[in-house]
Amino acid sequence: MEECACLCVVGSSRGCQCCQEGQGPVETAAAYEKHIEVDESADECCVGSGGFSSPMLPPPPPHCSLQDLPVELLVEIFSSLPVTDLPSLALACIKFHHILHIDSIWRRRCREEFGVCENLQNLEKISMSYREVYAKLLHPYRHILGLWQLDTEGYRGLLNVVVDGLCITGWTFRPCLNAHVDCPMLFEPTFRIRLTERKSATVECMEGRHSRPHNCHMQIQKDRLTTQCKKTDHRKDSPARLRDEWGRVLVQKVRQRYDCLTYRRLYLPPSQPDDLIRPGLFQCNCSAYGLSIAMLSFHGKYARLTKVTGDSNHSLEIHLMRRIQLPDGEIFRNFNELSRVVQEIDKQVIRERQQQQEDGTEESEGHGWQSPAQPSVRESLAAASEELPVPFVLPVGVLSMDQTYPRTCRMCFYGVDTFTYTVTLNGLACTGRHPGVFILFDENHFGFIWPEMNYFILFSRVQNTFQNVEAPSSRAFLEMLKNIQSGPP
């Protein structure tokens, strides 16, 4: 009892619970009064000695651990954590290990990261969980999602790899003959990656004249993707041109054997507030192969239109500082006047670059592709955007495969079309250069006129949406843009 009284003096003055237990009301009151007397005497002692009474310490907070939280709350917390933290979390304790096997966590992961909207019944049919789909299919093959360019010796294709239900499917763009540029892009399946009954991912080729989907090998690198099929009847369609007895171009599909196909990563250009229009992919009907795909990107004083699919390496350089004035659109009715204006600007551009080479002030490779838009460019484009559209009519004598083009345009710029082709006899690469007029119709349409060839091509924005196409940095996008103009990987 004395020991307890001493502890109560140091602690709270309300009395000791252990002393009060087993005592009646009278004994409890007496003990309480005794404690008060001891406290008062201690206070008087402190005051008389010139000291200070020690304040009473607050009770220690109750011990709380993450393991004490309800399971429902832990599931919500674990679902929002980075996936790289979950393996370490599973090793923390047995409770966390069991919680991380709850399928609702991985169902949310599959939906938010990859857009998988399958229900539980579909998974139950194949005796598989969301955790297995995420760990054995989606996460290991996440690096191949996005756009890829197939580069063969004769034709360049486009591949879009997406999450398709409980599979990952590679869809190849197939050019369609007699299709308008405003039509959506058409894709056909090339390969798929799925989980088998053994719960392991397998790559299957979807092409072949006689065989059903069959196994093929895939090699994934940083910016390269290679597929190899060992089937003897594996053929890949590639377009080829023929001419009839009247000289007209005919197109047919020639089946060539491609045992190994190599793709390279394709990023879409980033968008900036100062861009003339929103960059991206555009379709054009510029060859006998059908629709082709080109990429429009902006780089300060210049814009570039790079051909992504087709049979040649075309790159259109648009000079945003060299605008062609359009007084009421009359310049389009006089084709000779339009050609004269283009030739004068082209001669001036050549003289300026020759002078820059002599002075040693020539712009770096790519003509300033990395430089941001200058204030003069922004001010010029902002003023031009406020102008009213002018009538547009295709000049007399200019040919085009698209007659349903817009009838008004906003502005025009000087541009140069450069292309590279290989001479069959000696294998040398030759480069051609043709100046022309870049015509901006609206946000989704533009065109280009080649005065030397009397030809006009209409470009229309691709309406398909793509995912996982953002470049990790501006440098990575510029490097990718440079590689498109090179040979096969």
Secondary structure in CASP SS format (residue, H / E / C, confidence):
PFRMAT SS
TARGET T0000
AUTHOR 0000-0000-0000
METHOD secondary structure of the structure
MODEL  1
M C 1.00
E H 1.00
E H 1.00
C H 1.00
A H 1.00
C H 1.00
L H 1.00
C H 1.00
V H 1.00
V H 1.00
G C 1.00
S C 1.00
S C 1.00
R C 1.00
G C 1.00
C C 1.00
Q H 1.00
C H 1.00
C H 1.00
Q H 1.00
E C 1.00
G C 1.00
Q C 1.00
G C 1.00
P H 1.00
V H 1.00
E H 1.00
T H 1.00
A H 1.00
A H 1.00
A H 1.00
Y H 1.00
E H 1.00
K H 1.00
H H 1.00
I H 1.00
E H 1.00
V H 1.00
D H 1.00
E H 1.00
S H 1.00
A H 1.00
D H 1.00
E H 1.00
C H 1.00
C H 1.00
V H 1.00
G H 1.00
S C 1.00
G C 1.00
G C 1.00
F C 1.00
S C 1.00
S C 1.00
P C 1.00
M C 1.00
L C 1.00
P C 1.00
P C 1.00
P C 1.00
P C 1.00
P C 1.00
H C 1.00
C C 1.00
S C 1.00
L H 1.00
Q H 1.00
D H 1.00
L C 1.00
P C 1.00
V H 1.00
E H 1.00
L H 1.00
L H 1.00
V H 1.00
E H 1.00
I H 1.00
F H 1.00
S H 1.00
S H 1.00
L C 1.00
P C 1.00
V H 1.00
T H 1.00
D H 1.00
L H 1.00
P H 1.00
S H 1.00
L H 1.00
A H 1.00
L C 1.00
A C 1.00
C C 1.00
I H 1.00
K H 1.00
F H 1.00
H H 1.00
H H 1.00
I H 1.00
L C 1.00
H C 1.00
I C 1.00
D H 1.00
S H 1.00
I H 1.00
W H 1.00
R H 1.00
R H 1.00
R H 1.00
C H 1.00
R H 1.00
E H 1.00
E H 1.00
F H 1.00
G C 1.00
V C 1.00
C C 1.00
E C 1.00
N C 1.00
L H 1.00
Q H 1.00
N H 1.00
L H 1.00
E H 1.00
K H 1.00
I C 1.00
S C 1.00
M C 1.00
S C 1.00
Y H 1.00
R H 1.00
E H 1.00
V H 1.00
Y H 1.00
A H 1.00
K H 1.00
L H 1.00
L H 1.00
H C 1.00
P C 1.00
Y C 1.00
R H 1.00
H H 1.00
I H 1.00
L C 1.00
G E 1.00
L E 1.00
W E 1.00
Q E 1.00
L E 1.00
D E 1.00
T C 1.00
E C 1.00
G C 1.00
Y C 1.00
R E 1.00
G E 1.00
L E 1.00
L E 1.00
N E 1.00
V E 1.00
V E 1.00
V E 1.00
D E 1.00
G C 1.00
L C 1.00
C E 1.00
I E 1.00
T E 1.00
G E 1.00
W E 1.00
T E 1.00
F E 1.00
R C 1.00
P C 1.00
C C 1.00
L C 1.00
N C 1.00
A C 1.00
H C 1.00
V C 1.00
D C 1.00
C C 1.00
P C 1.00
M C 1.00
L C 1.00
F E 1.00
E E 1.00
P E 1.00
T E 1.00
F E 1.00
R E 1.00
I E 1.00
R E 1.00
L E 1.00
T C 1.00
E C 1.00
R C 1.00
K C 1.00
S C 1.00
A E 1.00
T E 1.00
V E 1.00
E E 1.00
C E 1.00
M C 1.00
E C 1.00
G C 1.00
R C 1.00
H C 1.00
S C 1.00
R C 1.00
P C 1.00
H E 1.00
N E 1.00
C C 1.00
H E 1.00
M E 1.00
Q E 1.00
I E 1.00
Q C 1.00
K C 1.00
D C 1.00
R E 1.00
L E 1.00
T E 1.00
T E 1.00
Q E 1.00
C C 1.00
K C 1.00
K C 1.00
T C 1.00
D C 1.00
H C 1.00
R C 1.00
K E 1.00
D E 1.00
S E 1.00
P E 1.00
A E 1.00
R E 1.00
L E 1.00
R E 1.00
D C 1.00
E C 1.00
W C 1.00
G C 1.00
R C 1.00
V E 1.00
L E 1.00
V E 1.00
Q E 1.00
K E 1.00
V E 1.00
R E 1.00
Q E 1.00
R C 1.00
Y C 1.00
D C 1.00
C E 1.00
L E 1.00
T E 1.00
Y E 1.00
R E 1.00
R E 1.00
L E 1.00
Y C 1.00
L E 1.00
P C 1.00
P C 1.00
S C 1.00
Q C 1.00
P C 1.00
D C 1.00
D C 1.00
L C 1.00
I C 1.00
R C 1.00
P C 1.00
G E 1.00
L E 1.00
F E 1.00
Q E 1.00
C E 1.00
N E 1.00
C E 1.00
S E 1.00
A C 1.00
Y C 1.00
G E 1.00
L E 1.00
S E 1.00
I E 1.00
A E 1.00
M E 1.00
L E 1.00
S E 1.00
F E 1.00
H E 1.00
G C 1.00
K C 1.00
Y E 1.00
A E 1.00
R E 1.00
L E 1.00
T E 1.00
K E 1.00
V C 1.00
T C 1.00
G E 1.00
D C 1.00
S C 1.00
N E 1.00
H E 1.00
S E 1.00
L E 1.00
E E 1.00
I E 1.00
H E 1.00
L E 1.00
M E 1.00
R E 1.00
R E 1.00
I E 1.00
Q C 1.00
L C 1.00
P C 1.00
D C 1.00
G C 1.00
E H 1.00
I H 1.00
F H 1.00
R C 1.00
N C 1.00
F H 1.00
N H 1.00
E H 1.00
L H 1.00
S H 1.00
R H 1.00
V H 1.00
V H 1.00
Q H 1.00
E H 1.00
I H 1.00
D H 1.00
K H 1.00
Q H 1.00
V H 1.00
I H 1.00
R H 1.00
E H 1.00
R H 1.00
Q H 1.00
Q H 1.00
Q H 1.00
Q H 1.00
E H 1.00
D H 1.00
G C 1.00
T C 1.00
E C 1.00
E C 1.00
S C 1.00
E C 1.00
G C 1.00
H C 1.00
G C 1.00
W C 1.00
Q C 1.00
S C 1.00
P C 1.00
A C 1.00
Q C 1.00
P H 1.00
S H 1.00
V H 1.00
R H 1.00
E H 1.00
S H 1.00
L H 1.00
A H 1.00
A H 1.00
A H 1.00
S H 1.00
E C 1.00
E C 1.00
L C 1.00
P C 1.00
V E 1.00
P E 1.00
F C 1.00
V C 1.00
L C 1.00
P C 1.00
V C 1.00
G C 1.00
V C 1.00
L E 1.00
S E 1.00
M C 1.00
D C 1.00
Q C 1.00
T C 1.00
Y C 1.00
P C 1.00
R C 1.00
T E 1.00
C E 1.00
R C 1.00
M E 1.00
C E 1.00
F E 1.00
Y E 1.00
G E 1.00
V E 1.00
D E 1.00
T E 1.00
F E 1.00
T E 1.00
Y E 1.00
T E 1.00
V C 1.00
T C 1.00
L C 1.00
N C 1.00
G C 1.00
L C 1.00
A E 1.00
C E 1.00
T E 1.00
G E 1.00
R E 1.00
H E 1.00
P E 1.00
G E 1.00
V E 1.00
F E 1.00
I E 1.00
L E 1.00
F E 1.00
D E 1.00
E C 1.00
N C 1.00
H E 1.00
F E 1.00
G E 1.00
F E 1.00
I E 1.00
W E 1.00
P C 1.00
E C 1.00
M C 1.00
N C 1.00
Y E 1.00
F E 1.00
I E 1.00
L E 1.00
F E 1.00
S E 1.00
R E 1.00
V C 1.00
Q C 1.00
N C 1.00
T C 1.00
F C 1.00
Q C 1.00
N C 1.00
V C 1.00
E E 1.00
A C 1.00
P C 1.00
S C 1.00
S H 1.00
R H 1.00
A H 1.00
F H 1.00
L H 1.00
E H 1.00
M H 1.00
L H 1.00
K H 1.00
N H 1.00
I H 1.00
Q C 1.00
S C 1.00
G C 1.00
P C 1.00
P C 1.00
END
